Amino acid sequence: MSSDVVKRATMVATAQSYLGARCAIRGTLPLDDPPPSMPVPSTNSSATAAYKASGGFETTTGTIYVSKPYRSKTSKKLRALITFTPRKSVFDINNDRSSTNEFRGFFSLFWISIFIFTVQSYVRSIETSGRPLNLAFAAMFSQDAVTLALSDAVLVLSTGICVPFALALKNGWIRYYWTGVVLQHLLQTTILFSAISWTFNRNWPWVQSGFLTLHSLVMIMKMHSYITVNGQMQYVQHRSEKLMYRLRKATEAVGSWDNAVALAQAKIDAQRSPSELSTPPNGSAGNSSTHEPTPIGTPKVPEGSSTSYVDAKTANALRKRLVTVAAQNGPNTRMRDEDVGLRSVNKRISTDSADGASTFVVEEDLPEGFVPHPLVAHPNAEISAMANDYSELQSEMVSTPTGIKWPDTITWKGFAVYQLIPTLVYELEYPRTDRIRPLYVFEKTVATFGTFALLYSVTESFILPYTPTADQSFLRSLLDLALPFMMAYLLLFYIIFGMWNSTSWDEFSRKWNKPVHTFLLRHVYTATILSYRLSKTTAMFITFLISACAHELVMVVVTRKIRMYLFILQLIQIPLIMVGRMPAIKQNKLMGNVVFWLGLYAGFPLLCVAYVAY
């Protein structure tokens, strides 16, 4: 019995890895949450030059670029483009810097050593048993495989109910707040617990049970994000319609709708003079001979970057902040994200960062290419303000890359594409590369299957033979399993996630599983703050609580017992995060990284011994 339980407890991460890898190889996009909008690159050379001239500010997770002020082709208003380009791993073959990294040799040495170690294990197994591996573990994988495949197909197809649900929101048959919210959670709960009940009904081994449960959680998160975003779009549309009604009433008080629009349009046309379009960024026409003309057109954006549009004043203030922080850190040190405190938001939210430091909140301007309502230029302040609010609401329903507008995004094809994209957070549209990169796809595919082959070898040869028992020494079990578990963990999450440089549990919780982190950040942490006006500490506790419940649910299904060990260990991360934010610990990166690795070394075998032997 204990051997069967250890198979469930020690290898539940295999199914987790399969789901993450499945997302990784079925699309060419990175696992990072894709940005909601990307501007259309301009061919205007002066705009591109102005963008590149601003330089970049490197942080621990990427590079921030702040363009010089420019004017779009549809508006005379000065704006700037803030671009964030994620930092590529030095192990990524598409990273130009990887060839110059001083540790690239150790990376090659690691995989060569793993290969030799695996071959050595196969040879020894052949000498002792006549075959390289025991295929009993593989036989368990294929048990009831046809039924599992059909069950998983039904699960995936059942998520298609999201499209009729979204169409009902579009047509106003259901109000998302709050009828739609209640129906949404009832639907998600029904699907999740139907899948779990089915695993118990079939009495599957841990692999099949764990896989279907984990895939159910993934599908539930995708469904939740899709319905939530469409529900929020319905709410925005409803608000914009009410605002348009008030706007029309206001124009009747000053004449008529047509007269108000004509007056505002005439004012806009009068302001579009050639002299204004070439005004320098500082707005001083008298010194125009000493300044470069203001660029016209959107600056070109590096591939894979996320963007925000802001006014020139905000961009200048941000640039000064970045220069100050960079000067304080020194020329060869990347700025920490918490030092910069940059967040891009659509609406005003708290300006305090999670660790108490000030946060530079970027208020996003209207997206590039979106033409505001002409009444924003009306001389009546009330009408102008309402037209500006209406334009902002309308812009929230528009996807910048192609200009597609909600609810035109609600299609069966769009939902199918969303299901194939490796993300748990729904956007109206996703940025895509211009072409499929065959070498990149080949590398990730080979790495994924190669990693699973190595993982199987480690599990079969170095974890299952050391199944802990109740009468065995607790410390000896930890010692026997610590290194194999760490090796399995690295193999599982190296290709999919990147958390090895973490110096605190706070950082680890953000990096170890980026798709899930992004989902929890948007739909749990931020949602509880904005919807229920909770403090950040309370929102963080709720986020960890929900995550801990989901993880423990998987362990209950896999081990067929309720012990709450994983639940407790996950919640313990909260006080560890608080301790990690203490200045004495936060400033010592080496000690933080050592403590982080020691915690991982102890955590996995501890969970295995606890669930199997106790």
N, C-alpha and C positions, 0 to 999 in steps of 0.2 A: 504493500500500500504506500509506504513512504517513498519508494522509487517512483511510483506514478505521480505522486504529489510534487516531488522535486522537479519532475519534467514539466509540470504545469507552472510551478513557481519560478523556476530558474530561467525558463525560456519564453515567458510571456512577452518579453521585449522583441522576440523574433517576429511575432505577428505585428507589433507596433512598427517595427522596422519595415516590414513588408508593405504596410499601408503608406508609410512615408516614401519608400522607394518607388512604390507604384505611382505616386504622384510625381516623383522626380523624373521617371523615365517616360511618362506618357505625355510630357509637354516639353517645350524647349525654353520655357521661362524659368527664372530662378525661383527658389522657394520663398524668397522674401515677398511680403505682401506687396502686390503691384500698386503703383500710385493711381489715384482716380483719374488723372488727366495728364496728357503730354501735349505741349504746344506743337504746332506744325512747324518744322524747321524752315527758316527763311533762307532764301538764296541771296539776300542782301548782304554784300561783303562788309559794308560799314557796320551793320548791326552785329555781325559775327565778330568783327574785330573789337567792337566795344565790349562784347561779352567776354572775350578771352582776355582783354586787357585788365579786367578786374582781378584776375588771379583767383586762386582757390585757398580755402582754409581747411586744413586736414584735421579731422577729429578721429576718435578711436573707432568709429564705425563707418566713416566715409569722408567725403570732401564737400564742403559747402561753397557754392559760387554765388556771388551777388553781382548782377550785371549793372552796367551804367544805365542811367535813366534813358528810356527810349519812348517813341510814340508808335502805337500800332497803326495799321493802315485804315482802321475804322474809327479811330478816336484821336483827338488832339491832346488828350490827357497824358501827362508824363507818368510812366510806370516803370517798374523794374522787375526783373525775373530772378527769383531765388531758386537755385537748383541744388539738389542733394544727390550726389553720385555715391552709391554704396561702395565700400572698400572691398575689393576682391581679395580672396584668400591668396596667400603666397603659394599655396599648393594648386591653384587653378592654372591650367595650362594656357588659358586665355588672358592671364595677367602678365603684362609686359615686364613687370618687376620681378616675377618669380625667378627668372634666369639670373638675376643679380643678388638674390637673397643668400646670405652666408650660410643658412641652414638647409639649403636645398639638397645638399649631399646626405644629410641625416634623414631626410624624407625618403630618398631613394634607398638608403641603407635599411630603413625600417621595413619597407615592402620586400626587399631582397631577403632580409632575415626571416620575415614571416613566411616567405615562400620556401626557403630552405628548411625551416622548422616544420612546416606542414609536410614536405616530402619526407623528412626524417621520420615523422610520426606514421606516415603511410607505410614506409619500409619496415619499421618495427612491428606494425600491426600485421603485415604480410608474413613476417618471420614467425610470429606467435600464433596467429589464427588462420593464416592462409588468404586473407583478404585485407584490403587497405582500411576499410571501415565496417562497422557493424550496421547493417542495413535495416535492423529492427526499428530504429528511430525513423528512418525514411518510410518504412511501411506504415507507420502510424500516421504520417502526413497524408497518405493517400486513402486512408480509411473513410469510406462513405463520401468519396470525393465528388461523385456525380450529384448527390443530394445537396452537398455543400455549395456546389457551383450553381445549382438551380435556386437554392435559398438566397444566395447572394444576388443573383440576377433579379429575383422578386424584390429584394430590398432596394436595389438601385432603381428599378422601374417604379417602385412605389413613391420615390421622391418626385416623380413627374407630376404629382398632384399639386406641386407648388405653382405650376403654370396656370391651371384653372383658378387657383386661389388668387394669384396676382391679377388675372383678368377680371375676377370679381371685384378686386380692389379698384382696378382701373375704371370699371363701369359704375362704381358706386354702390354695388349691391351689398357690399360689406364695408363698414367703417372700421379701419384698422384699430383706432383707439376708441373703445377697448374691446369691442366684439371680436375683431380680427386677432388681437393679442391672445385672448382666451382660446379661440379656436386653434390658433397656431400651436400653443403649448399642449393642448389636448392631442392634437395630431402627432406632434413630435414624441410625446410620452407614449402614445399607443404604439407607434412604430418601434421605438426602442425596446419596450418591455415585451412586445410580441416576438422580436428577434431573440431576446434573452430566454423567454419561455420556450421557444423552439429549440434552443441549444440544450435545455434541460430535458425536453421531451425526447430528443434524439439520443441523449446520453452520450454525446460526443467526447472524445479525448480533449485534452487541454488545448491543443493546437487549433482544432476546428471551432471549439467554443470561444477561445480567445479571439480568433480572427473575426468571426461574425459579430461578436460584441464590439470589438474595436471599430470595425467597419461601420457598424450601426451608429456609433458615436460620431464618426466622421460624417456620415450622411446627415445625421441630425444637425450637426453644426452648419453644414452647407445649406440645409433647408432653412434653418433659423436665420442665417444671414440673408438669404435670398428674399424671404418673406418680409423680414424686418426692413430691409432697404426699400423694397417696393411699398411697404406700408408707410414708411417715412416720406416717400415721394408723393403718395396720395395725400398725406397731411400737408405737405408743402403746396401741392396743387390746390387743395381746398383753401388754404390761406391766401394764395395768390388770387383766386377767384373772388373771394370776399373783399380783398384789397382793391381789385379792379372795379368792383361794384361801388365802393366808397370813392374811388378816384373819378368815376364817371359822374357821381353825384356832386363831387366838388367842382368839376368843370362846368356843370350846369349853373352853378352859382356865379360863375364869372363869364357867362355867355353861352357857350355850347362846347361839346366835345371836339367837333371839327375845328372850331375857331381856336381852341386851346392848343390842339396839336399843330395847327398851322403857325401859330405864334411861336411856339417852342422850336419848330423846325426852322423857321426863318432866323431865329437867334443862333441855332447851331450852324446854319449855312454861313451866316455873317462872321462867325468866329473862325471858320476854316479858310484862313487867308494864307498865302505862301509865306509871308513874313513870320507868322506865328509858328508854322510847321518847322521853321529852321531856327527857332529860338533856342539859345543854349540851355543846358540843364539847370543852371542857376537862375534862369528866368530873366537875366539882364540882357536886353536887346542892345543897349548902348555899347557893350563890350564884346559884341558878337564876333568882331574880327580877331579876338584873342582866344577864341574857343572853337572847338570842333563842332560842326553842325550836329544837332540831336539826331541820333540814328532813327530810321524809320523801318519798322518790321520787327518781327519776333527774333531774338537771338537764337542761334543754333544750340541745341541741347545735346549733351553726350548721351549715347544709347544706354538705356537702362536706368535713367535718372528720373527722379520725381521733382515736380516743380510747384511753385506758388507765385502768384502775381501780387505785387504790393505797390503802394504809391512810392514816389521818389523819396519822400521824407523818411518813411519807415525803412527803406533800403539803406539810406545813408546812416541812420542810427544803428542798424544792424551791422553794417560794415565797420563802424567805429567800435562796436562791442567786440566783434571778432578780432580786430587789430589789437585791441587792448588785452584780450585774453591770450592771444598768440604771443604778444610781447612778454607777458608775465610767465608763460610756460617755457620760453626759450626757443631757439631756432630749430632744434632737432627733436622737439617733443610734440606729439599730437595733443590737441585739445581734447579734454574729456567732454562727453556729451552733456554731463550735468553742469560743467563749467559754462558752456555756451548757453544751455537752457533753451534751445530753439525748438519751438513747436509751431506747426502751421495749422490753423483752425479756420473754420468757416464762420463761427460765431464766438462771441466773447465767453471765455471761461476763466477759471481761477488762474492767477498769474504766479502762483507759488509752485515750485517744483516738488517732486516727491521727497527730496531730502531736505527741504526747507530753504534751499537757495532760490534766488529770484529767477524767474523764467521770462525770456523774451518772446512774447506772444506775437505772432505774425497774423495780422488781419488780412485775409485773402481778398484781393481785388477781384473784379469780374473777370472771368476767363477770357483768354485771347480769342478774338473772332466773334465774341458775343456782343451784339449791338444793344445797348440799353434803350429803354423806352424813351422816345423823344421828349416826353413831358418832364424829364429830369432837368431840362433847360428852361422850364416855364418860370417866369418871373415871380409867380406866387409861391412863397416858401412852403406852404402846406402841400400844394399840388406837387411841387418838385420833390419833397421828402417822400410822399407816398409813391411817386413814380420810381424813385430810387430804390425804395423797399421792394416794390413789385419787380424791378429788374433783378435784384439780388435773389429773390425767390425763384424767378424764372431761370436764372443762371445755375441754380442748384440742380435743376432737372436736365441740364445739358451736359453731354460728355464732350470735352474739348477736342480730342483727336479728329473726330469726324463730324462733330456737331449734332450727332443723333440725340434726340430728346425723349425723355420718359413721357408717355408710356410706350413709345415705339420700340423700346428695348425688350418688351415682354413678348418673346417668341419662343417656340419650341427649339429652334436652332440655337438661339442665344443661351437657353438653359442648358442644352447639351454641351455647348462650348464651355460654359462655366463649370460643368461637372468634370470636364477633362483638364481644366487648368489647375495646376498644383497650388491651390489656395483655399482657405476656408472662409474667406471674406468676399462677399459679392460686391462688384462695382458695375456701373452701367456699361463700362467698356474697359478693356485691358490693353496696355501698350504691347505691341508685338515687334519682334525683330523683322527686318526686311526679308530675311530668307532663313531657311532651316540650315543649321550648321551641322553637317554630317559628322565631322570629327568630334564635335561636342556631344552629339547624341550617342555616337559609338563609344566614346570614353565613358559616359555615365552608365550606359547599358552594360558594358563589360565590367566596370567597377562594381555595379550593383550585384550582378550574378556572381562575380568573383568573391565579393565580400560575403555573400550568403554561403558559398562553398567553404570558405575559411571558418565562418561562424559555426557551420555544422560540424566541422572537424574539431574545433575547440570544445564544443558542447559534448560531442560523442566521446572524445578521448580524455577530457580533463575536468568536466563538470559532473556528468551523470555517474561516473565511477566513484565519485566522492560524495554520494548522497548522504547527508547527515542523518543521524538517528538520535532518538531521545537519550540513549545510554552513552553516546559518544561525547567526548570533551567539547564543550562549546567553543573554547578558544582554538582548539585544533581544527574544528570545522571552518571557523573563520579564516584560519591561516591557509588551509587547503584550497579554499574557494576564492580568496581575495584576488589573486593574480589572474586565474581563468576568467572570473567575472569581469575584471577590468579589461582584459583583452577582448572579451565578447562585446562589452559596452563600446569600446573604441571602434571595433569593426562595424557595430550597428549604426553608430551615430557620426562616424567620421565623414562618410559620403553625404549623409542627409543634413546634419546639423553641424554647427561650429561653436563649441563651448569650452575648448581646451585652455583658452587664455583667461578664463574667468578668475577674478580675484575676490569675489564675494558671492554669497548665495543669491543676492539680489540680481547680480549680473547673470548668473547661471539660469535663474528662472526666466530671464528674457531670451537667452540664447539657445537653450538646449533643444527647444522645439519651436522654431519661429512661426510656422503656420498656426499652431495652437495658441502661442503667445499673442499673436496679432488678433486672433478671434476673441480671446479673453479680454485683451486690452480694449477693443472697440465695443464688444457686445455685453461685457460684464462690468469691467472696471469703470470705463468712461460712462457707460449707460447708467450705472448706479449713482455716479456723481451728478450727472446732468438731470436725470429724471427724478431722483429721490433726494437730491441735495445732501448727500452723505459726505462725510469727510474723506480725505484720501486714505487715511488709516483704516477706516471702516470699510471702504470700497476694496482696499487691498485684502482685508481679512475675508470678505465675501468671495472675492476672486479665488483665493487660495482654498477656501472651504469648498466651493463648487468643484475645483480641480481635484481636491483630495477625495471628494465623494465619487467622482467619476473613476479615478484610479482604483479606489477600493472596490468599486462595483466590478471592475474587470477582474480583480484578484478573487472576489467572491465567486464569480462565474468560473474562473480557471481552477481554483483550489477546492471549490465546493465547501468552503468553510468561512465563517465570519470571525476575524481576529483583530481587524482595525490597525494592524501594525503600520502598513503603508500610509493609512490616513493620518495617524499620529505623527509619523516622521515628516510628512508633507507640511503639517501645520507647525511643526517645530522650526521650519524654515523662516517663519515670521520673526520670532525673536532673534534668530541668527542674522537675519537681514538688518535688524535694528543694531545689533552688536557690530556688524560689518560697517555700519555708517559712522561709527565712532571715529573721530579724527586720528587717534593713535593707530588704529587698524587700517583705516582707509588710505592713509598715506604710505603704508608699507605694502606695496604691491606684491613683493616676493613672498612675504609671510601669508598674505591673503590667498595667493595661488597655491601655496603648500598646504594650507589648512583646507582649501577647497578639494584638492586631490586626495588628501587623507580621509576627508569625509566620504568621498565617492568610493574609495578603496574599502572602507568599513561598511558602507550602507548596503551594497548589493548582497554580499554574503550574509550580512546580518538579517536581511529580509528573507533570504532563502532558508537559513537555519530556523528562523522564527516560525515561518509558515509551515515548514516540513516537520520539524521536530516538536513543535509546541502548538 
